[in-house]
Each structure stands twice: as C-alpha cells, then as structure tokens.
C-alpha cells in the first residue's frame, strides 16, 4: 500500500453532482427506519474492521511512526477503534428506539440531572477498572433523549469540514450527523490527512452507495464554495477559531471586526463547531508517594505528547499550588518524563512557527531535545504568570509546549477554589480540562472537589484521567461548554458523540483511580500498545467475555 503524494481537488462539477445527489436523497434518509439504520451501522462497522490495518498504516506513515512499533497502536486506537466503538454504542441506543436507559441517573442539590454512562455493563467494570463517566444535563433540562426519533423532521444537507489531526474525528462527525441529527453529509477532507478519505469511503461505503454521504477534497477555495452553496443547509467545523471566524465573519481581521460590529455574519446557516482549547491540567496538592509522583509525571507527559501534541485536548498549562510541599519535586519529575519521551515528527503544518512564537514570548523556555526542521522538541516554560491575557494562556500551541503556572494556595480547598476561577476566567477555551487529585485528598475534600467540578466551565473534564478519553468513550459528549456565540466562538458550539442521544447536555465528566492500572493507552511509556489495540478492536466491535481476556493480557504487558 502506498500513500499518494497529493490528492487532486474535487472539481466544481463533481461537487455540484455530489450536492445534488445528497439533496435528492435527503428525504429518503429521513424516512429510513431504525431497523434500516441498524443495518447500515452494522455494515459500516464490519467494513471499518476490514480497513483498520490499512487505515492505521497510512496514518503512521504520514506521521512518521513505524507501523510495526508499539506506538502504531496510537493510530489504531484514535482511528478505527474509536469509530467502531461509536458505531456499536449508537446501535445499542437505536435498538432501544433512541431511549436507552443509562445505568444510573440522579439530580444534584440544584436539581440538575446527571446520568452515569460508564460502566454500562458488568464487562465494562472489568475493562475500565475503577472508571466511571457522567453526562451532566443543562440546569433545568429534563433527561430527554433522541428528539429526532421522537419527533422526526425533514433531513438536511450538512457540510463537515474535516479535522486534519485525528482520523476518527471526521468519521465520528459523520456518525453524529446521520444518526444523531438526521442529516445527510458531504465531507471535505482536510488537506493534512486527505489520504484518509479512501478509508472513510470504504468504511462508509453503504452510505455513499445509497446517496447519504459524499466525500470531496480540496483547500480553502473548495471549503469556501461549499460553505456558501445554497443547498448546504448546516455546517460543522473542526479546526481553529480563526478558521471559523474567517468563514463566518470575513477573510481578514478588519473584515471580521466590521462584520461583528454590524452584526452581519457572512454565513447565516446553522453552524456547529469544535475549535480547540488551551487545555489546563490542575494538580491538587496532597501527600504523594514517590510512586505517585512518578505515575502522575508520566500521565502529564502522555497528555502532552500523545499524537505529537497535535490534539485539541493536549495538555498545555500545568497548574500547581505554590504552597504544595512537593511542587518542585513533581515539576522535576514531569521534566524528566518529558525529556525521556522520544521526539515525534511535527507533521502538522505551522508547528514550527507556533513553537517559535512561544520561544519568542518566553526566553526562559527549556527545550528538552534538539530542534530540527522535522521536530519540535518537548518544551517546558517555567514561571508563567497566572494573569489574564498571558500569551501561553490565550494561544493554543498545538505543538509540544507545556507552560508551568503556580497559584498562591496552601491547601487543597484553597487551590480548588482558585484553580477553578483561574481556568474559567484566564485560560482560553472551554473544551477540556484534566484534574489530578490523590485518593486521601479526594476523601478529605469531597465536597470541595464536587463543587469545583460543578463550577468548571468545560465540556469535558477528566479527574485522574486525560480529558481526551471523553472523546474516545463515545457515550460521553464532546464539545465546548455551552454559552459561546458566533461572535465570540471560543472552543465552539454544540456537541458530538453522545451515544445516549441526550437532548440538552451541558458537559461530561470522567473519573479514574489516582493510579490507573494497567498502563493507560495515552502513556508514552506503554510497551505493548499495538498488541493491546489489536485485541481492543475485536472487543469493541463484539464485546464478549470471550474477547475480554485478550485485551486484559495485552494490556498487562504494557
């Protein structure tokens, strides 16, 4: 198998035929029964398994990863496995008519509904040992599900502007549009990973065949043409807020300012988006053992370096308490772990320029490796002040940069209050946040921790687990905390995934033990990630007690 050096842009005539085809078939999609949709999902799931290895190999080659190495498992997990899991969970929901009951649902003191969505079955309790995940609904919202199946409406033609970093993003966006929002879709592949279009087309072949999905290629001009096309009725963007504003408000900053001042967006059709975040890692002070310090330093390193740090949920700001007796020891451990993590190819365009901008802003930056035209070294920026407008707090790096921020706090309770205020008000974005807190501190400050989680204005919150896992779980929601507007878009508007099909989610929260066992998949030190991923693909497609031991044994070798 070879990867094309370049993929030609789809011609305007071809785009017109694709849009016409979708427009012609949109009402037929709206009329498909749940039984028919289940057949489509099963067929797509089986086809995804068939192309999984080639999909993984293509992504590895594009990112400079040896397809035979343990690290190649990263591409299998964030590609075919995430997609297969999402398909299977949607099938579970549709088999219940869109009304699949979560394992548990309750109301908080303020009346807000919270649904526990993981673990969903006894087998989950063993696979995700000690994990749990929740979907919080908007205050005042009833826990209703699947409005599009309760109150069917006409289908629309949606444009999906694909992400260029993780290959499963566009696949799961397709699933959300068709099966959660009842819209047929045209996908414009991102030029960075346009090579993935071939595997997307193979995996979703039944939907392409029947006129419910089209895949096209091209750059900015193709994207602009599609966005402005009168038969494109909705748009979903994964990218940067700058791309969003260029589409909605104008190509230049002056045009954007004028359009916003006049309240005159260039695009008026409904737009949803996932636009990144300066993701903070909040480290609650406690009394940690040496093993704790080492484990959590590895966790931070993994959160920073997974996918070469080209994730919207990559850790960028490490927040600790000035009064924590182990602060210096922990920061030194993080530095050691990052320095020991092999460098990755900086495959995403603009990485060198973004990295240089951080070096220019912070002369005290500490590169932990050698910079080359192909490599941005993992870099720590010590002593970043926790003030509003600070560059490292307001600019998404999208490369391996970790800013260290110290907050004046002596106790866990004081830190939680101040760290939440800091993250909400001085760190850009509302997509994802990770919080690390040891077991004894959790017990001692249980109420303060619960209050902190409730007050954090992030769409995905991980407690002792990388917030990026809420993207993977699929039963959780993925998207910015509600409240952004087109004029102040932040991390975006709307949610995807959400396999329980809750109508009005606010955010999702995942919890894990302070010391996760076996080694988590996002740890750079995982020794058997590819072997574990191959077993996990089988399990996620067909979860059974028979398929579980293979995953467990492979994970234990990590």
C-alpha positions as CSV (number, residue, x, y, z in Angstrom):
1,X,0.0,0.0,0.0
2,X,1.3,3.5,-0.9
3,X,0.1,6.9,0.1
4,X,-0.5,9.4,-2.7
5,X,1.9,12.3,-2.6
6,X,-1.1,14.6,-3.2
7,X,-4.8,14.2,-3.9
8,X,-6.4,16.4,-6.5
9,X,-9.1,18.8,-5.5
10,X,-12.6,17.7,-6.4
11,X,-13.8,19.8,-9.4
12,X,-16.7,22.1,-9.1
13,X,-18.7,20.0,-11.5
14,X,-18.1,17.0,-9.3
15,X,-19.0,18.9,-6.2
16,X,-22.3,20.1,-7.8
17,X,-23.2,16.5,-8.6
18,X,-22.3,15.4,-5.1
19,X,-24.5,18.1,-3.5
20,X,-27.4,17.3,-6.0
21,X,-27.1,13.6,-5.1
22,X,-27.4,14.4,-1.3
23,X,-30.2,16.9,-1.8
24,X,-32.1,14.3,-3.9
25,X,-31.7,11.6,-1.3
26,X,-32.1,13.6,1.9
27,X,-35.8,12.9,2.3
28,X,-35.2,9.2,1.8
29,X,-32.7,9.2,4.7
30,X,-35.3,10.9,6.9
31,X,-37.7,8.0,6.0
32,X,-35.3,5.2,6.8
33,X,-36.4,3.2,9.8
34,X,-34.4,2.4,12.8
35,X,-34.1,-1.2,11.6
36,X,-32.6,0.0,8.3
37,X,-30.2,2.3,10.2
38,X,-29.0,-0.5,12.3
39,X,-28.2,-2.5,9.1
40,X,-26.2,0.5,7.8
41,X,-24.3,0.8,11.1
42,X,-23.5,-3.0,11.3
43,X,-22.3,-3.0,7.7
44,X,-20.1,0.1,8.3
45,X,-18.7,-1.4,11.5
46,X,-17.7,-4.6,9.6
47,X,-16.1,-2.6,6.8
48,X,-14.2,-0.4,9.3
49,X,-12.7,-3.6,10.8
50,X,-11.7,-4.7,7.3
51,X,-9.8,-1.5,6.5
52,X,-8.5,-0.9,10.1
53,X,-4.9,-2.1,9.4
54,X,-4.5,-0.1,6.2
55,X,-6.1,2.9,7.8
56,X,-3.6,2.7,10.7
57,X,-0.6,2.2,8.4
58,X,-1.5,5.2,6.3
59,X,-1.7,7.4,9.3
60,X,1.5,6.1,10.7
61,X,3.4,6.7,7.5
62,X,2.0,10.3,7.3
63,X,3.1,11.0,10.9
64,X,6.5,9.4,10.8
65,X,5.6,6.5,13.0
66,X,6.8,2.9,12.3
67,X,3.7,0.9,11.6
68,X,5.2,-2.1,13.3
69,X,6.1,-0.3,16.5
70,X,4.1,-0.2,19.7
71,X,3.4,3.4,19.1
72,X,1.4,2.5,16.0
73,X,-1.3,1.3,18.3
74,X,-2.0,5.0,19.0
75,X,-3.3,5.4,15.4
76,X,-5.4,2.2,15.7
77,X,-7.0,3.5,19.0
78,X,-7.6,7.0,17.7
79,X,-8.8,5.8,14.3
80,X,-10.7,2.6,13.6
81,X,-11.2,1.6,17.3
82,X,-12.8,4.9,18.3
83,X,-15.0,4.8,15.2
84,X,-16.1,1.2,15.8
85,X,-16.9,1.9,19.4
86,X,-19.0,4.9,18.5
87,X,-20.9,2.8,15.9
88,X,-21.6,0.0,18.4
89,X,-22.8,2.4,21.0
90,X,-25.2,4.1,18.6
91,X,-26.5,0.7,17.6
92,X,-27.2,0.0,21.3
93,X,-29.2,3.2,21.5
94,X,-31.1,2.7,18.3
95,X,-32.0,-0.9,19.4
96,X,-33.9,0.8,22.3
97,X,-35.6,3.3,19.9
98,X,-33.2,6.0,21.0
99,X,-34.4,5.7,24.6
100,X,-31.6,3.5,26.0
101,X,-31.7,4.0,29.8
102,X,-28.3,5.0,31.3
103,X,-27.1,2.8,34.2
104,X,-27.9,5.5,36.7
105,X,-29.5,9.0,36.7
106,X,-29.9,11.3,39.6
107,X,-30.4,15.0,40.5
108,X,-27.9,17.2,42.2
109,X,-28.9,19.5,45.0
110,X,-29.7,22.3,42.5
111,X,-32.0,19.9,40.6
112,X,-29.5,19.4,37.7
113,X,-29.8,15.9,36.2
114,X,-26.6,13.7,35.9
115,X,-26.5,10.4,34.0
116,X,-23.9,7.8,34.6
117,X,-23.0,6.3,31.2
118,X,-19.9,4.3,32.0
119,X,-19.6,1.5,33.1
120,X,-22.8,0.4,31.2
121,X,-22.4,-3.3,31.7
122,X,-20.6,-5.7,34.1
123,X,-18.0,-6.3,31.4
124,X,-17.2,-2.6,31.3
125,X,-16.4,-2.7,35.0
126,X,-13.5,-5.1,34.3
127,X,-12.3,-3.5,31.1
128,X,-12.4,0.0,32.6
129,X,-11.4,-0.9,36.1
130,X,-12.4,1.9,38.5
131,X,-13.5,4.2,35.7
132,X,-16.8,6.0,35.6
133,X,-18.2,8.7,33.4
134,X,-21.2,11.0,33.5
135,X,-23.1,13.3,31.3
136,X,-24.4,16.4,33.0
137,X,-27.5,18.0,31.5
138,X,-28.1,21.7,31.4
139,X,-29.7,23.0,34.6
140,X,-33.4,22.9,34.3
141,X,-33.4,20.4,31.4
142,X,-35.3,17.1,31.8
143,X,-33.3,14.0,30.9
144,X,-35.0,13.5,27.5
145,X,-33.3,11.6,24.7
146,X,-33.4,11.3,20.9
147,X,-35.7,14.1,19.9
148,X,-35.1,13.4,16.2
149,X,-36.5,9.9,16.7
150,X,-39.4,11.0,19.0
151,X,-40.3,13.9,16.7
152,X,-39.0,13.1,13.2
153,X,-38.3,16.1,10.9
154,X,-37.1,16.5,7.4
155,X,-33.4,15.8,6.7
156,X,-30.9,18.5,5.8
157,X,-27.7,18.5,3.8
158,X,-24.8,19.1,6.2
159,X,-21.2,20.1,5.3
160,X,-18.5,18.6,7.5
161,X,-15.1,20.4,7.3
162,X,-12.9,17.6,8.5
163,X,-10.1,17.7,11.0
164,X,-6.5,17.0,10.0
165,X,-5.1,15.5,13.2
166,X,-7.1,12.5,14.4
167,X,-8.5,10.3,11.7
168,X,-11.6,9.3,13.7
169,X,-12.8,12.8,14.2
170,X,-14.4,13.1,10.7
171,X,-15.7,9.5,10.9
172,X,-17.4,10.2,14.2
173,X,-18.7,13.5,12.9
174,X,-20.4,11.6,10.0
175,X,-22.0,9.3,12.6
176,X,-23.3,12.2,14.6
177,X,-24.7,14.0,11.6
178,X,-26.5,11.0,10.1
179,X,-27.6,9.0,13.2
180,X,-27.9,11.6,15.9
181,X,-29.0,14.7,13.9
182,X,-30.8,13.0,10.9
183,X,-28.7,14.9,8.3
184,X,-27.0,13.6,5.2
185,X,-23.5,14.8,4.8
186,X,-20.8,16.0,2.4
187,X,-17.3,15.7,3.9
188,X,-14.5,18.0,2.8
189,X,-11.3,16.2,3.8
190,X,-8.7,18.3,5.5
191,X,-5.6,18.5,3.2
192,X,-3.4,17.4,6.1
193,X,-4.9,13.9,6.1
194,X,-6.8,13.8,2.8
195,X,-5.3,10.3,2.3
196,X,-7.8,9.1,4.9
197,X,-10.7,9.8,2.5
198,X,-10.0,6.5,0.8
199,X,-10.6,4.5,4.0
200,X,-13.5,6.6,5.1
201,X,-15.2,5.9,1.8
202,X,-14.5,2.1,2.2
203,X,-15.8,2.0,5.8
204,X,-18.9,4.0,5.0
205,X,-19.5,2.5,1.5
206,X,-23.2,1.6,2.1
207,X,-24.0,5.2,3.0
208,X,-22.0,6.5,0.0
209,X,-23.7,4.0,-2.3
210,X,-27.2,5.0,-1.3
211,X,-26.6,8.7,-1.7
212,X,-26.4,9.7,2.0
213,X,-22.7,10.6,2.2
214,X,-20.3,12.2,-0.2
215,X,-16.5,12.8,0.3
216,X,-14.7,15.6,-1.5
217,X,-11.2,17.1,-1.5
218,X,-9.6,20.5,-1.7
219,X,-8.3,23.5,0.1
220,X,-9.7,26.9,1.2
221,X,-11.4,27.7,-2.1
222,X,-13.3,24.4,-2.1
223,X,-14.3,24.9,1.5
224,X,-15.5,28.5,0.8
225,X,-17.5,27.3,-2.2
226,X,-19.2,24.6,-0.1
227,X,-19.9,26.9,2.8
228,X,-21.7,29.4,0.5
229,X,-23.6,26.8,-1.5
230,X,-27.3,27.4,-1.2
231,X,-28.1,23.7,-0.9
232,X,-25.7,23.3,2.0
233,X,-28.1,23.8,5.0
234,X,-25.8,23.3,8.0
235,X,-22.1,23.3,8.7
236,X,-19.9,21.5,11.2
237,X,-16.3,22.7,11.6
238,X,-13.4,21.0,13.5
239,X,-10.4,23.3,13.5
240,X,-9.3,26.6,14.9
241,X,-11.4,29.6,16.0
242,X,-9.5,31.6,13.4
243,X,-10.8,29.3,10.6
244,X,-14.3,29.6,12.0
245,X,-14.2,33.4,12.0
246,X,-12.8,33.5,8.5
247,X,-15.8,31.5,7.3
248,X,-18.4,33.3,9.3
249,X,-17.1,36.9,9.5
250,X,-14.7,37.5,6.7
251,X,-11.2,36.6,5.5
252,X,-9.3,39.4,7.2
253,X,-9.2,40.7,10.7
254,X,-10.6,44.1,9.5
255,X,-13.5,42.4,7.7
256,X,-14.2,40.3,10.8
257,X,-14.2,43.4,13.1
258,X,-16.5,45.2,10.7
259,X,-18.9,42.3,10.3
260,X,-19.1,41.7,14.0
261,X,-19.7,45.4,14.8
262,X,-22.5,45.4,12.2
263,X,-23.9,42.0,13.5
264,X,-23.6,40.8,9.9
265,X,-22.2,37.3,9.5
266,X,-21.3,36.2,6.0
267,X,-22.8,32.8,6.7
268,X,-26.3,32.6,8.3
269,X,-27.0,28.9,8.1
270,X,-26.7,26.9,11.4
271,X,-23.0,26.2,12.3
272,X,-21.7,23.9,15.0
273,X,-18.0,23.6,15.8
274,X,-15.2,22.1,17.8
275,X,-12.3,24.6,17.9
276,X,-9.7,23.6,20.3
277,X,-8.6,24.8,23.8
278,X,-5.6,25.8,25.9
279,X,-6.1,22.7,28.0
280,X,-5.1,23.0,31.7
281,X,-4.0,20.3,34.0
282,X,-4.9,21.2,37.6
283,X,-2.8,19.4,40.2
284,X,-4.5,19.4,43.6
285,X,-1.9,19.5,46.4
286,X,-1.7,16.4,48.6
287,X,0.8,14.0,50.2
288,X,2.1,11.8,47.3
289,X,4.4,8.8,47.5
290,X,7.4,8.5,45.1
291,X,5.4,6.1,43.0
292,X,2.5,8.6,42.9
293,X,4.9,11.4,41.7
294,X,6.3,9.2,39.0
295,X,3.0,7.9,37.8
296,X,1.4,11.3,37.6
297,X,4.5,12.8,35.9
298,X,4.1,10.1,33.3
299,X,0.5,10.9,33.0
300,X,1.2,14.5,32.3
301,X,3.9,13.6,29.8
302,X,1.4,11.3,28.0
303,X,-1.3,14.1,28.0
304,X,1.2,16.4,26.4
305,X,2.9,14.1,23.8
306,X,0.0,11.8,22.6
307,X,-0.3,12.3,18.8
308,X,2.8,14.5,18.9
309,X,0.8,17.1,20.9
310,X,-1.5,17.8,17.9
311,X,-4.7,17.4,19.9
312,X,-7.2,20.0,21.0
313,X,-7.1,18.2,24.4
314,X,-3.3,18.1,24.6
315,X,-2.1,19.4,28.0
316,X,-0.7,22.9,27.6
317,X,-0.8,24.5,31.1
318,X,0.3,22.7,34.2
319,X,-1.2,24.4,37.3
320,X,0.2,23.7,40.8
321,X,-0.1,25.2,44.2
322,X,2.8,27.4,45.5
323,X,2.3,26.1,49.0
324,X,2.5,22.4,48.0
325,X,5.5,20.9,49.7
326,X,6.1,18.6,46.7
327,X,5.6,21.1,44.0
328,X,9.3,21.4,43.0
329,X,9.7,17.6,43.2
330,X,6.7,17.0,40.9
331,X,7.8,19.6,38.3
332,X,11.2,18.0,38.2
333,X,9.6,14.6,37.7
334,X,7.5,15.9,34.8
335,X,10.6,17.4,33.2
336,X,12.4,14.1,33.5
337,X,9.5,12.2,31.9
338,X,9.1,14.6,29.0
339,X,12.9,14.5,28.4
340,X,12.8,10.7,28.3
341,X,9.9,10.7,25.8
342,X,11.1,10.1,22.2
343,X,10.6,13.1,19.9
344,X,7.9,12.9,17.4
345,X,7.6,14.2,13.8
346,X,6.0,17.7,13.8
347,X,3.7,16.6,10.9
348,X,1.0,19.3,11.4
349,X,1.5,22.5,9.3
350,X,2.6,25.6,11.2
351,X,4.1,23.8,14.1
352,X,7.5,25.4,13.8
353,X,6.0,28.9,13.5
354,X,3.7,28.4,16.5
355,X,6.7,27.0,18.5
356,X,8.9,29.9,17.6
357,X,6.2,32.3,18.7
358,X,6.3,30.7,22.2
359,X,10.1,30.8,22.3
360,X,10.0,34.5,21.4
361,X,7.4,35.2,24.1
362,X,9.3,33.2,26.8
363,X,13.1,33.4,26.8
364,X,13.1,31.1,29.8
365,X,11.7,28.2,27.7
366,X,13.5,24.9,28.3
367,X,13.6,22.7,25.2
368,X,14.2,19.1,26.3
369,X,15.6,17.9,23.0
370,X,17.1,19.0,19.7
371,X,15.0,21.1,17.3
372,X,15.2,20.1,13.6
373,X,13.1,21.1,10.6
374,X,11.1,17.9,11.3
375,X,11.0,18.0,15.1
376,X,9.6,20.4,17.7
377,X,11.2,19.3,21.0
378,X,9.1,18.8,24.0
379,X,9.5,22.1,25.8
380,X,8.7,23.4,29.3
381,X,8.0,27.0,30.0
382,X,8.6,27.7,33.7
383,X,7.2,30.5,35.8
384,X,4.4,31.7,33.5
385,X,2.4,34.3,35.5
386,X,-1.3,33.4,36.1
387,X,-2.6,36.7,34.7
388,X,-5.3,37.5,32.1
389,X,-4.1,37.9,28.6
390,X,-0.8,36.0,29.1
391,X,0.3,34.5,25.7
392,X,0.7,30.9,27.0
393,X,-2.8,31.1,28.5
394,X,-4.6,32.5,25.4
395,X,-2.8,30.9,22.4
396,X,-3.3,27.3,21.6
397,X,0.2,25.9,21.0
398,X,-0.7,22.8,19.0
399,X,2.9,21.5,19.5
400,X,4.7,20.1,22.4
401,X,4.8,23.1,24.8
402,X,3.9,22.9,28.5
403,X,3.6,26.1,30.5
404,X,4.0,25.9,34.2
405,X,1.8,28.1,36.4
406,X,1.9,28.4,40.1
407,X,-1.1,29.6,42.0
408,X,-0.9,31.1,45.5
409,X,-2.6,28.4,47.6
410,X,-1.7,26.4,50.8
411,X,-4.4,23.8,51.0
412,X,-6.4,21.6,48.6
413,X,-9.6,23.5,49.3
414,X,-8.0,26.9,48.6
415,X,-6.3,25.6,45.5
416,X,-9.6,24.1,44.1
417,X,-11.4,27.5,44.5
418,X,-8.6,29.5,42.9
419,X,-7.7,27.0,40.2
420,X,-11.3,26.8,39.0
421,X,-11.5,30.6,38.8
422,X,-8.2,30.7,37.0
423,X,-9.1,28.1,34.5
424,X,-12.6,29.5,33.8
425,X,-11.5,33.2,33.6
426,X,-7.9,33.3,32.4
427,X,-7.3,30.3,30.3
428,X,-8.7,30.4,26.7
429,X,-11.2,27.8,25.7
430,X,-13.9,25.7,27.3
431,X,-13.4,22.3,25.7
432,X,-11.3,20.1,28.0
433,X,-9.6,20.2,31.4
434,X,-7.8,17.5,33.5
435,X,-7.7,17.4,37.3
436,X,-5.3,15.3,39.3
437,X,-6.1,14.5,42.9
438,X,-4.9,11.7,45.2
439,X,-7.4,9.4,47.0
440,X,-6.9,10.7,50.5
441,X,-7.3,14.3,49.4
442,X,-10.5,13.3,47.5
443,X,-11.9,11.8,50.7
444,X,-10.9,14.7,52.9
445,X,-12.2,17.4,50.5
446,X,-15.0,15.5,48.8
447,X,-17.5,18.4,48.9
448,X,-14.9,21.0,47.7
449,X,-14.0,18.7,44.8
450,X,-17.6,18.2,43.8
451,X,-18.1,21.9,43.9
452,X,-15.0,22.5,41.8
453,X,-16.2,20.0,39.1
454,X,-19.6,21.6,39.1
455,X,-18.2,25.1,38.6
456,X,-15.6,24.2,35.9
457,X,-16.9,25.6,32.6
458,X,-15.5,22.9,30.4
459,X,-17.3,20.4,28.1
460,X,-15.0,17.5,29.0
461,X,-13.5,17.1,32.5
462,X,-11.2,14.3,33.4
463,X,-10.5,13.5,37.1
464,X,-7.3,11.5,37.2
465,X,-7.8,10.6,33.6
466,X,-6.8,12.5,30.4
467,X,-9.8,14.6,29.3
468,X,-9.2,13.3,25.8
469,X,-10.6,10.0,26.8
470,X,-14.1,11.6,26.9
471,X,-13.7,11.9,23.1
472,X,-13.0,8.2,22.9
473,X,-15.7,6.9,25.2
474,X,-18.5,7.9,22.8
475,X,-21.2,7.6,25.4
476,X,-19.9,10.9,26.8
477,X,-20.4,14.2,24.9
478,X,-17.6,16.0,23.2
479,X,-17.8,19.8,22.6
480,X,-17.3,23.1,24.3
481,X,-19.2,24.2,27.4
482,X,-22.4,25.9,26.4
483,X,-22.5,29.6,26.1
484,X,-20.3,30.6,23.2
485,X,-21.7,32.7,20.4
486,X,-20.8,33.1,16.7
487,X,-19.2,36.5,17.5
488,X,-17.3,35.1,20.5
489,X,-16.9,31.5,19.4
490,X,-14.2,30.2,21.8
491,X,-14.0,26.4,21.7
492,X,-17.1,26.2,19.6
493,X,-20.8,25.5,19.7
494,X,-22.6,22.1,20.0
495,X,-21.8,18.5,21.0
496,X,-20.9,15.3,19.1
497,X,-20.8,11.6,20.1
498,X,-23.3,11.5,22.9
499,X,-24.5,7.9,22.1
500,X,-27.3,8.1,24.6
501,X,-28.7,11.0,22.5
502,X,-29.4,13.3,25.4
503,X,-31.2,16.4,24.0
504,X,-29.6,19.1,26.2
505,X,-26.2,18.1,27.6
506,X,-24.0,20.6,29.5
507,X,-20.8,18.7,29.9
508,X,-19.3,15.3,30.6
509,X,-17.0,14.2,33.5
510,X,-14.9,11.0,33.7
511,X,-13.2,9.7,36.8
512,X,-10.4,7.2,37.3
513,X,-8.3,5.8,40.2
514,X,-5.4,8.0,41.1
515,X,-3.0,5.3,40.0
516,X,-4.6,3.6,36.9
517,X,-3.8,0.0,36.2
518,X,-2.8,-1.4,33.7
519,X,-0.8,1.3,31.9
520,X,-3.2,3.7,30.1
521,X,-3.1,3.8,26.4
522,X,-2.2,7.5,26.3
523,X,1.1,6.9,28.3
524,X,4.2,7.3,26.1
525,X,5.8,4.5,28.2
526,X,3.2,1.9,27.0
527,X,5.2,-1.1,25.8
528,X,2.5,-3.1,24.0
529,X,0.1,-0.5,22.7
530,X,-0.2,-2.1,19.2
531,X,-0.8,-5.5,20.6
532,X,-3.4,-4.2,23.1
533,X,-5.0,-2.2,20.3
534,X,-5.5,-5.2,18.0
535,X,-7.2,-7.0,20.8
536,X,-9.3,-4.0,21.7
537,X,-10.6,-3.6,18.2
538,X,-12.0,-7.1,18.3
539,X,-13.6,-6.4,21.7
540,X,-15.1,-3.0,20.9
541,X,-16.7,-4.5,17.7
542,X,-18.0,-7.5,19.5
543,X,-17.8,-7.1,23.3
544,X,-18.0,-10.5,25.0
545,X,-16.4,-12.4,27.9
546,X,-14.6,-14.5,25.2
547,X,-12.9,-11.4,23.7
548,X,-12.1,-9.7,27.1
549,X,-9.1,-11.9,28.2
550,X,-7.1,-11.0,25.1
551,X,-7.4,-7.3,25.8
552,X,-6.5,-7.7,29.5
553,X,-3.5,-9.9,28.8
554,X,-2.2,-7.5,26.2
555,X,-2.8,-4.5,28.5
556,X,-0.9,-6.2,31.3
557,X,2.1,-6.4,29.0
558,X,2.0,-2.6,28.6
